[in-house]
Amino acid sequence: MQEITYKELKEEHGLSNKQIQKLDRKTQMILGHALKMIDGCLRSKEDCETKISTCLIYVSMATEMREKNFFEAISETIPKEALN
């Protein structure tokens, strides 16, 4: 997922300050949990290849969760009439 600026969220996607703050907080929580999982993985006694593949899975999961939250936030701004 490419980097999106505050200005883009406001102007192009129509998010309010509160929605942006909520999205940012969710993203921080996702990344924090991913870092904890990666740290635990790296401290485990498994071989290096297993650690790397497990960490990559955690990164992929975090990225997908961030994207899902972004698209949910965007969809909240679309009027229901426009969806039909």
C-alpha positions as semicolon CSV with decimal commas, in nm:
position;residue;x (nm);y (nm);z (nm)
1;M;0,000;0,000;0,000
2;Q;0,142;0,335;-0,100
3;E;0,180;0,621;0,144
4;I;-0,124;0,845;0,171
5;T;-0,104;1,196;0,309
6;Y;-0,341;1,372;0,546
7;K;-0,431;1,613;0,267
8;E;-0,527;1,324;0,034
9;L;-0,743;1,165;0,302
10;K;-0,924;1,496;0,354
11;E;-0,959;1,621;-0,002
12;E;-0,965;1,314;-0,226
13;H;-1,135;1,065;0,006
14;G;-1,352;1,303;0,210
15;L;-1,252;1,177;0,554
16;S;-1,316;1,395;0,857
17;N;-1,049;1,471;1,117
18;K;-1,216;1,223;1,353
19;Q;-1,216;0,948;1,089
20;I;-0,849;1,011;1,012
21;Q;-0,762;1,002;1,381
22;K;-0,954;0,674;1,422
23;L;-0,782;0,525;1,117
24;D;-0,441;0,636;1,244
25;R;-0,503;0,484;1,587
26;K;-0,612;0,152;1,437
27;T;-0,300;0,149;1,220
28;Q;-0,077;0,218;1,521
29;M;-0,240;-0,069;1,709
30;I;-0,199;-0,308;1,416
31;L;0,167;-0,219;1,371
32;G;0,230;-0,242;1,746
33;H;0,082;-0,590;1,763
34;A;0,278;-0,696;1,455
35;L;0,601;-0,574;1,613
36;K;0,526;-0,773;1,929
37;M;0,461;-1,087;1,724
38;I;0,776;-1,036;1,516
39;D;0,983;-0,977;1,831
40;G;0,848;-1,296;1,985
41;C;0,921;-1,486;1,667
42;L;1,279;-1,360;1,648
43;R;1,338;-1,457;2,012
44;S;1,206;-1,810;1,957
45;K;1,437;-2,108;1,930
46;E;1,331;-2,200;1,579
47;D;1,575;-2,206;1,287
48;C;1,638;-1,886;1,090
49;E;1,439;-1,986;0,781
50;T;1,131;-2,059;0,991
51;K;1,170;-1,729;1,176
52;I;1,196;-1,535;0,851
53;S;0,892;-1,698;0,691
54;T;0,687;-1,649;1,008
55;C;0,787;-1,282;1,033
56;L;0,694;-1,227;0,668
57;I;0,352;-1,374;0,738
58;Y;0,307;-1,128;1,027
59;V;0,409;-0,837;0,803
60;S;0,166;-0,952;0,535
61;M;-0,116;-0,984;0,789
62;A;-0,049;-0,634;0,925
63;T;-0,046;-0,487;0,574
64;E;-0,375;-0,654;0,486
65;M;-0,536;-0,532;0,808
66;R;-0,418;-0,175;0,740
67;E;-0,562;-0,187;0,389
68;K;-0,891;-0,332;0,514
69;N;-0,926;-0,052;0,771
70;F;-0,845;0,208;0,505
71;F;-1,109;0,078;0,265
72;E;-1,365;0,055;0,546
73;A;-1,298;0,418;0,639
74;I;-1,335;0,525;0,275
75;S;-1,658;0,327;0,231
76;E;-1,811;0,505;0,531
77;T;-1,794;0,832;0,337
78;I;-1,986;0,700;0,035
79;P;-2,360;0,771;0,056
80;K;-2,576;0,457;0,057
81;E;-2,765;0,584;-0,247
82;A;-2,442;0,587;-0,448
83;L;-2,381;0,220;-0,373
84;N;-2,699;0,101;-0,545
